[in-house]
Amino acid sequence: MDGKPQWKQVYAPSWDSTSCWLWWLAKAHVLAHDSGYHQLVSHWLRTHCATETYIIATNRQLSVMQPIYRLLHPHFRYTIEINALAQESLINADGIIENAFTPGSTP
């Protein structure tokens, strides 16, 4: 491919059939990785995982009569259970996220 290593190749939309298919494959590859990044980093790590520490601290330190506890409780109610189920089936090794959003292992 023009003497460049494949990882440095930049794909752009084109009119000839081979370049067009390469563009669509590259676009699909990037979108799949972007979806995986969104699910694991943006959604899981920055929301569910980060919130878990606040849930534990709230349950340990605040009285159930505390107004802040009453405000936060409906939002925190099932997050620990959702995180446990996600760890079992979604984000573990060979889980749904890994199988759906990664190209698979290389030999």
Residue, then its C-alpha position, 0 to 999 in steps of 0.5 A: m500500500d504505497g510502501k507505508p505500514q498499514w497502521k499509518q494508512v489513512y482511508a478517505p471516501s473515494w469513487d473507485s470500488t476498491s477504495c470505496w469498500l476499504w473506506w466502508l470497512a475502515k469506517a465500520h472498524v472505527l465505529a465498532h471501537d468507538s462504541g466499545y470505548h463509549q460502553l466501557v469508559s464513558h458509560w461504565l467507568r465514568t458513571h456506574c463505577a465512579t458512582e459506586t463509591y458515593i453510594i457506599a459512602t452515602n449508605r455508611q455515613l448518612s442517616v436515612m433521615q438526612p435530606i441529602y440521603r432522601l434526595l439521592h436514594p431513588h437515584f442510587r437504589y439499584t445501581i449496585e445490583i446493576n453493576a454486579l450484573a454488568q460485571e457478571s455478564l457484560i464487562n468480564a473476560d469473554g463477556i458481551i461487550e468484548n464479543a460485540f465490540t472487539p474484533g476478537s483475539t489474534p492467533 
